[in-house]
Amino acid sequence: MKKKAIIAIIIIAAAAAAVGGYLYKMHLDKVYQEGVAKYSEHFLPYTRIDGKNVGEKSMAEFLSTVRDRYPEEFTITENDGTQLTLPLTDVILNHDIEDFVEKCRGLAPEWQERFEEEIEYTPNSDWEIDEEKLESLVDEALDNENRKAPKDAYLDEEKFEIVPEEEGNKLYDDKVRESVLAAINEQKLEVELDDSYYLQPKILKDDKSLTDIIAERESYITGKVTVNVAGTVKDSISEKQLEEWLTYDKGKFDFDKDKIADFALDLAEKYNTAYSARDFKTSVGTVITVGTGVNDSYAGYMLDEEETANSIYDTLANKEKEVDCVWLLEGYTMDENGDIGGTYIEISITNQHMWVYKDYELAISTDIVSGLESNPNRATPRGLFYLLQMSSPFVMHGDYGTQPCQFFIKVTWDGVAIHDADWQWTFGGDQYIYNGSHGCINTPYDQVAELWDLLDGLDDWQVPVIIYD
């Protein structure tokens, strides 16, 4: 009985010992796991970083402290003063410290063996950049796709003026990224963008390719063009007309030939006098109409419109500023008073008088004897003529036989002339009624001699002659 009791006690003691051992083992396991958990988040007791004891300190707090020392923002200042901010929290790292902390975290399963181990670490404090994240942040901040691209200056061919270039604000984004990265690597927190970061217009308003065109155009249209009509008469083509006529196509200037032709037509309508009536103020003060007589030989002026237009075109194309009209018929002279001019011979049948003008000044005034009015074959023809012939001496021939004279100045194709007539005993009055000529203008010798000298001294002696009642 006693022996059984002892055995029972032994069994109970053994069981208790077994239970105690199991419980102890469980305790040890718990302590280990708690250590692993702890040192996965905290440094081992004898860890020193950069000479400072961080044992038992939270790794997260340590990293937070380290990261707090990194800059939070980067500023991009544009050329207009606008500032763009880049958050750097996830961009700037120190992989050396991060790696060490991860290494220490990896020692947690060995905490018991390394519990009293001294761990020394001196980190590299240089920044490290996550370049992909940085580029993404820069692109997002710049929003370059939605920026205004620059525009080149160009020639508005309708208004013919240079439209200036527009600057825009589109960037060379690669250059911006590179500059931001370089600045952060140098531990700088700002970059200023000057004009070199922005796309610039390639053609500016003062570009020679544009200004040369404007200058060439100006050379065509600057300064009016003088049109030498005839005699002293001049017209002109204004700068406004030149501008309206000038064309520009595919880099070439030209003049509108149709508009030039219209201008030549206007000249003809304005200055043509041939076969048309015009007023003439006589020396006795009356105004008569001349230019439409059946006997007229002085036609006046008729423009060659086509050749004049061609001449104008060539003149303008060569940038010249003076052009002469081309005439199919050209009178003696032309001035502001018409195509008779200021040098002419005027004969009045009724007044039996002749006036000779040179440059609007009366040079000769003399009585005459005209044709016998009672005989249609001998009457002096009325009309607008011009001198055809000057001969000295001269022998006249007719149904009267022959008759010499010293000065013969032919007026009509059928022989009417101004000449001396020593057979006339008087001039003027009604002599022409009773002793009229065969149509010629009998003139006193000294007066016709003076007329001869006057005509002989002119550059062109074929002056107009007006004969009227």
C-alpha positions in Angstrom: 0.0 0.0 0.0 2.8 2.3 0.9 4.7 1.4 -2.2 1.7 2.2 -4.5 1.4 5.6 -2.9 5.0 6.4 -3.6 4.6 5.3 -7.3 1.6 7.5 -7.6 3.4 10.5 -6.2 6.3 9.9 -8.6 3.8 9.7 -11.5 2.1 12.9 -10.5 5.5 14.6 -10.1 6.6 13.4 -13.5 3.4 14.6 -15.1 3.8 17.9 -13.4 7.3 18.2 -14.6 6.2 17.4 -18.1 3.5 20.0 -18.0 5.9 22.6 -16.5 8.4 21.9 -19.3 5.8 22.3 -22.0 4.5 25.5 -20.4 8.1 26.8 -20.2 8.7 26.0 -23.8 5.5 27.8 -24.7 6.7 30.8 -22.7 10.0 30.8 -24.5 8.3 30.7 -27.9 6.1 33.6 -27.0 9.1 35.6 -25.9 10.8 34.9 -29.2 7.8 35.8 -31.3 7.4 39.0 -29.3 11.0 39.8 -29.9 10.7 39.1 -33.6 7.6 41.3 -33.8 9.4 44.0 -31.8 12.6 44.0 -33.7 10.9 43.9 -37.0 9.8 47.5 -36.1 12.6 48.5 -33.7 16.4 48.5 -33.9 18.3 46.0 -31.8 19.6 47.4 -28.5 23.2 48.1 -29.5 22.5 49.7 -32.9 24.3 53.0 -33.6 23.8 55.1 -36.7 26.2 57.8 -37.5 27.5 57.5 -33.9 24.1 57.9 -32.3 22.4 55.1 -30.3 19.1 54.2 -31.9 18.7 50.9 -30.0 15.1 50.0 -29.2 13.9 53.0 -31.3 11.2 52.7 -33.9 12.5 52.2 -37.4 9.4 54.0 -38.8 10.0 57.0 -36.5 13.7 57.0 -37.5 12.9 56.9 -41.2 10.3 59.6 -40.7 12.9 61.8 -39.0 15.3 61.2 -41.8 12.7 61.9 -44.5 11.6 65.0 -42.7 15.1 66.4 -43.4 14.4 66.0 -47.2 12.8 68.9 -49.1 9.1 68.6 -49.6 8.7 70.8 -52.7 10.5 71.9 -55.8 9.7 75.2 -57.6 9.7 75.8 -61.3 9.6 79.6 -62.1 8.5 80.4 -65.6 9.6 83.4 -67.6 6.4 85.3 -66.8 6.8 84.8 -63.1 4.4 81.9 -62.8 5.5 79.3 -60.3 4.8 75.6 -60.5 5.3 73.4 -57.4 6.4 69.8 -57.5 5.8 67.6 -54.3 9.0 65.7 -53.6 7.8 63.4 -50.8 7.9 60.3 -53.0 10.6 61.5 -55.3 13.6 62.1 -53.0 14.9 59.1 -51.2 18.2 57.8 -49.5 18.3 54.2 -50.6 21.4 53.7 -48.5 19.5 54.4 -45.2 16.4 52.6 -46.5 18.4 49.5 -47.3 20.1 49.6 -43.9 16.8 49.8 -42.1 15.5 46.9 -44.2 18.6 45.0 -43.3 18.0 45.7 -39.6 14.4 44.6 -40.1 15.7 41.4 -41.5 17.7 40.7 -38.3 14.5 40.3 -36.2 14.4 36.5 -36.5 17.9 36.5 -35.1 17.3 38.9 -32.3 18.3 36.6 -29.5 21.6 35.7 -31.0 22.3 39.4 -32.0 20.7 40.9 -28.9 24.0 42.1 -27.5 25.7 42.6 -30.9 27.0 46.1 -31.6 25.8 47.3 -35.0 27.6 50.4 -36.3 26.4 52.2 -39.5 27.5 55.5 -41.1 25.0 56.3 -43.9 25.6 58.1 -47.2 23.4 61.2 -46.8 23.3 62.1 -50.5 19.8 62.4 -52.1 18.6 59.8 -54.5 16.0 60.6 -57.1 13.2 58.4 -58.4 13.6 59.8 -62.0 10.5 58.2 -63.4 8.3 59.7 -60.7 10.1 63.1 -61.1 9.5 63.1 -64.8 5.9 62.3 -64.3 5.5 65.1 -61.8 7.2 67.6 -64.2 5.0 66.5 -67.1 1.9 66.9 -65.0 2.9 70.3 -63.7 3.9 71.7 -67.1 0.8 70.3 -68.9 2.8 71.0 -72.1 0.1 69.5 -74.4 -2.3 72.2 -73.6 0.1 75.1 -73.9 0.1 77.6 -76.7 2.5 76.9 -79.4 4.4 79.9 -81.0 3.3 81.3 -84.4 5.7 82.5 -87.1 5.3 86.0 -88.5 3.8 85.9 -92.0 2.8 88.1 -94.9 -0.9 88.9 -95.1 -1.2 89.0 -98.9 -4.7 90.6 -98.8 -3.7 93.6 -96.6 0.0 93.2 -97.7 1.4 93.7 -94.2 3.5 91.6 -91.9 1.6 89.9 -89.2 4.0 89.7 -86.2 5.0 86.5 -84.6 3.3 85.2 -81.4 5.5 84.0 -78.6 3.3 81.2 -77.0 4.4 79.3 -73.9 5.0 75.8 -75.1 8.2 74.3 -73.6 11.0 72.1 -74.6 9.8 69.6 -72.0 12.9 67.4 -72.2 15.1 70.3 -71.4 12.9 71.2 -68.4 13.1 67.6 -67.0 16.8 67.6 -67.4 17.2 70.9 -65.6 14.9 69.9 -62.7 16.8 66.6 -62.3 20.2 68.3 -62.4 19.0 70.9 -59.8 17.8 68.3 -57.4 20.9 66.3 -57.8 22.8 69.4 -56.8 20.4 69.8 -53.8 18.8 72.9 -55.3 15.1 73.3 -55.0 14.3 75.8 -57.7 14.9 76.3 -61.4 14.1 79.4 -63.4 13.1 79.0 -67.0 14.4 81.6 -69.3 13.4 82.0 -73.0 15.7 79.2 -74.1 13.3 76.7 -72.5 10.4 77.9 -74.7 9.7 77.0 -78.3 10.4 80.2 -80.2 8.9 81.4 -83.5 11.2 80.6 -86.4 10.2 83.6 -88.5 10.1 87.0 -86.9 8.4 90.2 -88.2 11.8 91.6 -89.1 12.9 88.5 -90.9 14.6 89.4 -94.2 12.4 87.0 -96.2 9.4 89.2 -95.2 11.0 92.6 -95.1 12.5 92.1 -98.6 9.1 91.4 -100.0 7.6 94.6 -98.4 10.6 96.6 -99.6 10.3 95.3 -103.1 6.6 96.1 -103.1 7.3 99.6 -101.9 9.8 100.1 -104.8 7.0 99.4 -107.2 4.3 101.7 -105.6 6.3 104.5 -103.9 6.1 107.8 -105.8 3.6 108.6 -108.5 4.5 107.9 -112.1 4.5 110.9 -114.5 2.7 110.4 -117.8 4.0 112.7 -120.5 0.8 113.1 -122.5 1.9 115.5 -125.2 3.4 119.0 -125.4 3.4 120.4 -121.9 0.5 118.3 -120.7 1.2 115.7 -118.1 -0.9 113.3 -116.2 0.1 110.8 -113.5 -0.5 107.4 -112.0 -1.0 107.8 -108.3 0.5 105.6 -105.6 -3.0 104.4 -104.8 -3.5 103.3 -108.4 -0.1 101.6 -108.4 -1.1 99.8 -105.3 -4.4 98.7 -106.8 -2.7 97.5 -110.0 0.1 95.6 -108.4 -0.4 91.9 -108.0 1.5 89.3 -106.0 1.3 85.6 -106.6 3.7 82.8 -105.6 6.4 85.2 -104.6 6.3 87.3 -107.8 5.0 90.8 -108.4 3.2 91.9 -111.5 0.9 94.6 -112.7 -2.7 93.9 -113.8 -2.7 94.5 -117.6 -6.5 94.9 -117.7 -6.4 97.8 -115.2 -3.6 99.4 -117.2 -5.6 99.0 -120.4 -8.5 100.7 -118.6 -6.2 103.6 -117.6 -5.0 104.0 -121.2 -8.7 104.1 -122.3 -9.3 106.9 -119.8 -6.3 108.8 -121.2 -7.8 108.5 -124.7 -11.2 109.7 -123.6 -9.5 112.6 -121.7 -7.0 113.7 -124.3 -8.1 112.5 -127.7 -9.0 115.5 -129.9 -8.8 114.0 -133.4 -12.0 114.6 -135.5 -13.7 116.1 -132.5 -15.1 119.6 -131.8 -13.3 121.9 -129.4 -13.8 125.5 -128.5 -11.5 128.2 -129.7 -11.5 131.8 -128.4 -10.7 134.2 -131.2 -8.7 137.3 -131.1 -11.8 139.4 -131.3 -13.2 137.7 -128.2 -15.8 135.3 -129.7 -15.7 131.5 -129.0 -16.1 129.3 -132.0 -16.2 125.6 -132.6 -13.4 124.0 -134.6 -12.3 120.5 -135.5 -15.2 119.1 -137.4 -14.9 120.9 -140.7 -15.0 118.9 -144.0 -11.8 120.6 -145.1 -9.8 120.1 -141.9 -6.3 118.7 -142.2 -5.3 119.2 -138.6 -6.9 116.2 -137.0 -5.2 116.6 -133.6 -4.4 113.7 -131.2 -5.5 110.1 -131.2 -4.0 107.8 -128.7 -2.6 104.4 -129.5 -4.2 102.8 -126.5 -2.6 99.3 -126.9 0.9 100.6 -127.3 0.5 103.2 -124.6 -0.8 100.5 -122.2 2.3 98.3 -123.2 4.6 101.3 -122.5 3.0 101.9 -119.1 3.3 98.2 -118.2 7.0 98.1 -119.2 7.7 101.3 -117.3 6.0 100.0 -114.1 7.7 96.6 -114.4 11.1 98.3 -114.6 10.2 100.5 -111.6 10.6 103.6 -113.6 8.6 106.8 -112.8 8.1 108.4 -116.2 6.3 107.2 -119.3 5.4 108.8 -122.7 2.1 108.3 -124.4 2.1 106.7 -127.9 -0.1 108.4 -130.5 -1.7 107.1 -133.7 -2.2 110.7 -134.6 -0.2 113.5 -133.0 -1.1 117.1 -133.3 1.2 120.1 -133.3 1.2 120.7 -129.6 -0.9 120.3 -126.5 -1.2 122.2 -123.3 -3.8 123.0 -120.7 -5.8 125.0 -123.3 -6.1 122.1 -125.7 -4.3 120.7 -128.8 -3.9 124.0 -130.7 -1.4 125.3 -128.2 0.0 128.7 -127.9 1.8 129.0 -131.2 -0.7 129.2 -134.1 -2.0 131.3 -137.0 -5.5 132.7 -136.8 -7.3 134.1 -139.9 -10.7 135.8 -139.9 -12.4 136.1 -143.3 -14.9 138.7 -142.1 -12.3 140.8 -140.5 -9.8 140.2 -143.3 -7.1 139.9 -140.7 -4.4 137.5 -139.6 -3.0 137.1 -136.1 0.1 135.1 -135.4 0.8 133.9 -131.9 4.0 132.5 -130.4 3.7 131.0 -126.9 0.4 132.8 -126.4 2.0 136.1 -127.2 0.8 138.1 -130.2 3.8 138.2 -132.6 2.2 139.5 -135.9 -1.1 141.3 -136.6 -1.8 142.1 -140.2 -4.6 142.7 -142.7 -4.9 140.2 -145.5 -6.8 139.6 -148.7 -8.5 136.1 -148.8 -10.2 134.4 -151.7 -13.0 135.8 -153.8 -16.1 135.0 -151.9 -18.4 135.3 -154.9 -16.7 132.4 -156.6 -17.0 129.1 -154.8 -13.9 127.8 -156.6 -11.9 130.8 -155.3 -13.3 131.2 -151.8 -10.8 130.5 -148.9 -11.8 127.3 -147.1 -12.7 127.5 -143.4 -11.4 125.0 -141.0 -8.6 123.7 -138.8 -5.3 123.1 -140.7 -1.6 122.9 -140.2 1.3 124.2 -142.3 2.4 121.8 -145.0 5.2 123.5 -146.8 7.6 126.4 -146.7 9.2 127.5 -150.0 11.2 130.7 -150.9 11.1 131.8 -153.6 8.2 130.0 -155.2 6.3 130.1 -158.5 2.5 129.5 -158.3 0.6 127.8 -161.1 -3.1 128.0 -161.8 -5.8 128.9 -164.3 -4.4 132.4 -164.0 -1.1 131.1 -165.4 2.0 131.5 -163.3 2.7 133.9 -160.5 6.0 134.2 -158.6 6.2 135.1 -154.9 9.1 135.4 -152.4 7.5 133.5 -149.5 5.1 130.6 -150.0 3.7 129.0 -146.8 1.3 126.2 -147.8 -1.8 125.6 -145.7 -4.0 123.1 -147.6 -3.3 120.1 -149.8 -5.0 121.8 -152.7 -2.6 124.7 -152.6 -4.1 127.4 -150.4 -1.1 129.3 -148.9 0.0 132.4 -147.1 2.2 134.4 -149.4 3.3 137.9 -150.4 1.2 139.5 -153.1 2.8 142.7 -154.6 -0.1 142.9 -157.1 -2.5 143.8 -154.3 -2.6 147.6 -153.9 -4.3 147.4 -150.5 -5.1 144.8 -147.8 -8.0 144.4 -145.5 -11.4 145.9 -145.8 -13.6 144.7 -148.6 -10.8 144.1 -151.0 -11.4 140.4 -151.0 -14.9 141.0 -152.3 -13.8 142.8 -155.4 -10.2 141.6 -155.9 -10.1 138.4 -153.9 -7.4 135.8 -154.3 -7.8 132.3 -155.8 -8.1 131.1 -152.2 -4.7 132.0 -150.8 -4.1 134.4 -148.0 -2.4 137.4 -149.7 -0.2 139.1 -147.1 1.9 142.3 -147.1 5.5 141.5 -148.0 7.1 142.7 -144.7 4.5 140.8 -142.6 4.9 137.5 -144.5 8.7 137.9 -144.3 8.4 138.3 -140.5 6.1 135.3 -140.4 8.7 133.3 -142.4 11.5 134.2 -140.0 9.3 133.4 -137.0 8.4 129.9 -138.3 11.9 129.3 -139.4 13.1 129.8 -135.9 10.8 127.1 -134.4 11.7 123.6 -133.7 8.6 122.5 -135.6 7.2 125.0 -138.0 4.1 123.0 -138.9 1.8 125.0 -136.6 -2.0 124.9 -136.5 -3.9 127.4 -138.7 -7.5 128.4 -137.8 -9.5 130.0 -140.6 -13.1 131.1 -139.8 -15.7 133.6 -140.9 
